[in-house]
Amino acid sequence: MSEHLVNNGHISLVQQRKRAKELFQHLKSGVEPEKLALLHRLNPTSHITLASAQWLIARDLGFASWPKLKAHVDAITFARRHPNFVADDETKTQHWRCGNDIEHSLRLAGFNGAFHTFTDPLSMGPVDDIPFSLYRKTRCTFIQQAFQLDASDVTRRFDEEYALWQRLPDAEHAVLWCEADPYDQLFLIRTLAALDRLPQKLELIAVAAIPGVKRFIGLGQLSPDVLAWLWTQRQAVPDDAFTLARLAWSAWCSPSPEALFTLAQREHPILPYLSRALRRLLQELPGINDGLSLTERLSLQYIAQSGPTRLRNVFRELITHRDPLPYMGDMMFYSTVRPLMIGVTPLLRVKTAADEEAMQTVELTPARPRRTSRQRLLA
């Protein structure tokens, strides 16, 4: 047993983080040649990073990785704070989410149902009301090109996710975990609109804000105990929500934004976060004064104020401060701003290249945005 693991089994994550930082400095300075040799022997391609030091610390304590060490500590902490909490989902319960950002925390809290992800970024690219075989081809092509992914991997993941999603009506109990942002609200209306028959039990957890959280960005930022609290707030999907969802989905698939605009102008209590999400989506249409989407405009404004900066910094600034209703992941964001760096008169240029797109340093060019035409606006 490691000398750093006391007999009572308690592991302090704060202490282990401190150890990892110290080991990182020692590895860089060559103070611990045995650890360095072990690192290279077990992982010949690894570099000396804080992550590799954390991996060595986790291995020293008997864990296969740092995330597994952290998961163990988190699970013990949650159990200590909530000795009487019992998650009342069942293995047959299906938890549906846009991504896998809450699965780990829910499992820490004791949930044991099936966790399903839906990652088709419906807020981007062509989304048409067409037969599914054509929709599949269109979406896979867009996802592969927009995010520069392997085509076979995109198709495989798309088929796996949609196969499960299309069997949602067979579920005994399904729970949709949704935020108020456009990504989740489009998933919600897409799902409700497509249900030709209902699961035996269909419930919704929808949240726009959390008490004590100054800027709520997404469910993934919440601790297991808060997610457990949200579980108790779930509600059955109201009958009228299906009609509204079909109307909203049809408007989103329309080649004109007029129906979407009409829906966004009034509130809909049965899906209370839908209108705000639709209004945010409409802000991604090219502006009549500069031809820019809101994401593009906010990005350029920040770069103008900060000077040359990494794309990762721009993304973080928008998510944490500037975007009124953030919904893009990092890959979505990079895909959105990438067109600003191409064309005859690009608005951005790469000042310092990097292997990873997020680490590229970008700066403004002398070019200025041009006013768009109505034809482009409605394209």
TATA-V702896 format. One line per field, one symbol per residue. ss: DSSP state (H for helix, E for strand, C for the rest). psi: psi as a letter, one per 40 degrees, with the letter a starting at -180 (. if undefined). burial: + if it has 9 or more other ideal C-beta (glycine too) atoms within 8 Angstrom, else -. A space follows every 50 residues. Layout:
ss->???
psi->???
burial->???
//
This chain:
ss->CCCCCCCCCCCCHHHHHHHHHHHHHHHHHCCCHHHHHHHHHHCCCCCCCH HHHHHHHHHHCCCCCHHHHHHHHHHHHHHHHCCCCCCCCCCCEEEEECCC CCHHHHHHCCCCCEEEECCCCCCCCCCCCCCHHHHHHHHHHHHHHHHCCC HHHHHHHHHHHHHHHHCHHHCCEEEEEEECCHHHHHHHHHHHHHCCCCCC CEEEEEECCCCCCCCCCCHHHCCHHHHHHHHCCCEECCCHHHHHHHHHHH HHHCCCCHHHHHHHCCCCHHHCCHHHHHHHHHCCCCCCCCCCCHHHHHHH HHHHHHCCEEHHHHHHHHHHHHCCCCCCCHHHHHHHHHHHHCCCCCCEEE EECCCCHHHCEEEECCCCCCCCCHHHHCC
psi->iieehideehhhddddddddddddddddeedgddddddddddgdeiihid ddddddddddeeididdddddddddddddddgdehhhfiidehhhhigif eeddddddeeieahhiihehgeeiahhigiidddddddddddddddefih dddddddddddddddeeddeidhhhhhiaeiddddddddddddeheiiid hhihhhheihhehdghdideeiiddddddddeeiiihidedddddddddd ddeieieddddddeeiigddgeedddddddddeeihiedeeiiddddddd ddddddahiidddddddddeddhdghehidddddddedeeeiadgidiih dhiidhddehhiiiieiiiihiidddde.
burial->----+-----+-+-+++-+++-+++++----+--++-+++-----+-+-- -++++++++-+-+--+-+++++++++-+---+----+-+--+++++++-- -++-+++++++-+-++++-+++++---------+++-+++-+++-+---- ---++-+++-++-++--++-+-+++++++++++++++++++++-+---+- ++++++++----+--+--+--+-+++++-++--+--+---++-+++++++ ++-+--+-+++-++---+--++++++++++++-+-++--+++++++++++ +++--+-++++++++-+++---+-+-++-+-++++++--++----+++-+ ---+---++++++-+---+--+---++--
//
